[in-house]
Structure formats: C-alpha cells, structure tokens
C-alpha cells in the first residue's frame, strides 16, 4: 500500500466534503447514522466515526447529542480571524459608565433587532421546569422563603454548585461558596476584597464592558494585555508587566472571553498560574460561559488546575439558564471572610426564592439536559450569524470563531467607525455593541460585538445583513 495514500476515513471525509460543496448535502442537514454509512461504504463503524470526528474538528459537521451529525451552517475559515490586540503599554483610568448606560438602554428596547447585549432570549432558554419549581416553592412554602438568608446564601444551592465543581475536578466545600446577585456582584466582591482605590488590575483586551464599569466604580486602573482571538491573553506580556509594575490582581475569563470567544489552552493556564504565584498576584476568574462549550469536554477553569487553589472563581446562571433570576456565586478559600464581610455591606443577602428554585432544578438533573439543548442552539446561531456576516459585510471583515458562548467579535476595515455605525443602525432598528466599550483605553472603534443569544428568525437574519449593508455604505461615503 502506498504510504502517502489517504486512509479510508480520510477518503470518506473528502467524499462528504465534496457533497457539501456541490450542494448535495445542505447546511443543517442530518447525515446518515454511523451504522448506515458504514454499511453503504463497507467500512467499520469506528472508521465512519473517525471520518465524522475529523469533519467535526474542521467545522464542517456539528455533533448533536443523542441526535447525530449535521452539516454546519457556516463555511469554516471563510473569513479571517480578528487581529491580535495591541493595547497601550500603560495602565489607564476607566471612564465608560455613560456609554455603557446608553448601550444598555437601547439593548432593552424590544423594538430593535437584539444584537446588542449578551443576554440569552427567555424564549430560547425555555426554562419552564425552573419556573414551575419557583412557583411550587412560593405556593407551598412562600412564607418561609420570604426572609433574609445567611450572607453566604441557601445551603442547598451551595451544595449543588459544589457538586457541579466536582465534575471539572475541583473539590470545594459549600462553606467556600457565596451566592451573589449575578456574576457582576461576584466580580465586584472579589475586586473589593483584593484591591484598594487607585490600584492597577491586569485584564484581557478586549474585555467585557461590565468588568470595566466595575473597575471604574471601584476607582481601579486597568492594564490591558494583548489577547489572541483563539488562545487568549499573552502570558509573556503579563510576565513583562509583573517584572516592572505593581499589579494588585489579574482578572481573566476561564473560557470563551466576552467578546472575543478566546480560551487560554490548559498549558497556558498552568503557565500563567505559576507566573502569578511567583509574583504573589491573586487571580480572579470569570467562568460565566464555561458550561456553554461546543467541544467534547468542558474547559477546566483555573481553580481546578495545579496552583489554582487560591484563585477567586466567579460565575452565574445568567448566560445558561435564568438571566432574570440574577443568581451567581463566588468560590474561594482563604479570602472567604473578606468576601462575606463585603457581601453583607453590598447587598446583605440574595433573594431566597430564586435560590430555592435553582437548587430544586439542579437536584432534578434538568440542568444537564437543558445545557445539551442550548449548546446546540447557540452553536447553530453562531454559524448562521457567521454566514450572514460573510454574505453581507465589507471586504476585509474578520470574525471570531468561538468554541463556546454566543457572541461574535467582528473586526471591520480600520477607517470604519462603529460608534457612527451604531447611530445608523439604531435608525434602521438594529442594536449592537460598538467595539470601544470593550476597552479601558477606548480602542477597537473599528470593531463590534454581535449577540447570537436569541431565537434565530428572519428578523435577526435580515438585521445582520442590513447591518452589513450599512457598514458597506459607511465605507463608500
């Protein structure tokens, strides 16, 4: 046999790719089962699976749990990835409160095409079982739950959160968890416990505008680190910073950075943890998108890795299940007394009834089934949105390819100002997030973020394409 000849699974993969390219297999179409295709081509089931997995890795196919393999809606690699960020090599005061408030006001306008805030559509989440659990708790024991809980929150919910942490390799006591009002309060508590007014905090660039707003409120400076759209923050740049500057804390996404969608590989996470340990700099990690992964395994957060024991872990159910319940949590060890003290000062305690309902839902096993469904929906939404961008945005547009979450980062030609494009879009009934709100130094004015968190329909598809046409028109002026 010729050593250079393709293996049988590679030949099958090439055949399927060709069928997709000529239109025999359409985007979204289900492929034959592994057993059927193995019989059709006289190969083993394992060889057929190898071909399907190869195409999945290439982005040609999408695997749906307990359903099979489907043709992806996007043509992988058609658009280049966004550029690696190059922020200024100095800390900056943060001043974005006004623009964030304006964006949130427009994002709440239900008459606009909802591409702005990264809040999942309640119709897509379909959290009926959770709502029934809340209604049942209120009906049967509402008086008992109409009280203040302890500052740490309801024990049963903290136990369920601790059980889920075991799945990705971190053993934690419920006593080391504090329930918060979403991930925003979790991050605020962590920062308030580790920093003083005027301190410098190292962050990704671009990063979530809610974090920037929190830094501004706490009077903290931001040092923006170069960030790759695939592999995340530049660890070497952080090493150079720590060698010359005093940094009070580092705040990073565990997985699927908002807005880039990037994830630091596990080896990079371990390297970063060793670096921070050497310089005695605490790490605050935001893992709010961790459960919304499209690969075979959930990326491990920093806290679950060697050297991550002192990491302050923040997350919530706002992106995956119940944005309106506002239930998040902060997980930490030695810092717990300071976290509890500040929780008491910030908000005293969190509402009891939503915690009880969430604990019941998690106990029932409904959350895992729900996650499998929304992962598929969000992945399909991102693929459809990418296709619409490819078809309608100006030449030279770049777009992220996240392996989780539900936002896309779009880089446009540099002479296009997305702040001006934002005004044009509002007039056309479309809301998106301009790029400058994701930077303390107000960079990325030629970039924007789009949310794919709503049920995909004609209105959203046409909204993305109309936005592309507006960008085309802006460039031609």
Phi, psi and omega in degrees: 000135178295124184296336182272353181291143181292150175291166183297323180292327178290323178295320178295319179299319179295321179298315180295319179300318178297321178295326178289318183296326181269359175092003177296322174249120185268157174306133181088353183282142180279135177277161176302154178298161179302319180294316182296315183289330177292323177291319181298325186249008176055050177231169179283159177299323181294324177293318177299316179297321179299320178294316180296318180294322177299316179290329175295316179298328179280352182085007180282322180244157176235128178271132177242121183307133176061022180227320179129201181248140184231153175290131179294151177282340183255149171271108188300135174077009182295323177250146178292157175286155175302158180291154172293134184288149179228074182288165178295148184272048176204157179287150182231144168289146183260133179212081182230004187307316183295314182290327177294317179299319179296316179298314181296324179297315179289323181296334179277355181281109185287353177277349181265149173296121193276078177252007188275279186279145180276067177239121183293145180292130179298330178292327178284323181292324179048050184277052183296320182295323177294316179297322177294323178297320179293317180296320180294318180296319180292322183287320187268335185211032186300324181297319181293332182266357178270057184219172170278137172270176173295155182306327180289338182104178183295129184300318183298320178293318179297326176295318180293322177296319178297321178296320180291326178297328178299331183294327178255023165092019180238117177272122183220146176274145173304335179288347179258022179233135175238127178282137185231172174274082181075178180287335180299314178292325178301313179295320180296318178297317181296314180295318180294334181276341187246349187231167173238157179308130179095350178293161176256136179238133178273133184221166173288161177218112006282165177216171183298130183295336176295323176294317178300320178297319179297318177300319180296314181298324181274359178072035182255150175267152181245129170254111184275129182261142174304137185224132180271142183292348178248308189263002172083206190295147180279107183293324179296322178294321177296321179297317179296321179297311184293338179285341186235340186235156175270122181239126184283327182195163176237131180241117184225155172282140174292313184206146172059060178313138174259110026251353189289327186083008183283156178223127177291126177302156184302321179298321177293323177297317180296319178298317180295319178298318179296320180297313180294325178295319180301321183262006178055042178254123180288151178247130171251122181246140179254111184246035187294335180260005187304323182281348183259068180252150183256348180278192183280334183228149175288129175300138180286133174286165180303319187297339182269358182260162177301129183091358183262008186299330182266007177292143174262113188261130181233139177198182176195176176264009188292328182268341188249341188214307192215079179300327183282345180281337178054053178244116175230189178200156173239136185237123182200171181249269186298334182279356187306314180303320180289324178297313181297318180300317181285328174300316179299321181284326182285308188217008179066298180198171178258156181302136187284312189303313177300325178295317180297316180296317179295320178300317179297317181296316179295321180297325184288346183086002183292336184294319182294319176298317178299317181297318180301322182289313184287333175301314179297317182295315180293321179297317177296319179300316180295322178295316178297318181295319178300317178298319179294321177295314180301323184280339192232342185275162184298156174302141181092356177295141176239148182218144180288161176229075184290150175261017179182174182078200180208033176235151176240140174257123185245124177254122182258169175308142192298335182279001178267128181260111183285347174290319175291322178296328179299317179295318177298320182293319179299319178297331179269004177083029183232138175241134172219179180252113178296150187294333187290344179282355181259016182218134177295329180267011175059040176276189175064034180291347176259013181241165175206161176245136175243138177262133177249035186271002180253161176304126182288129180211181182299321181299317181289316179302313180293327178296317178296315181293323177295321177298320177299319179295322177296321177294320177300315182295321180297324181288335184272356181288000000 
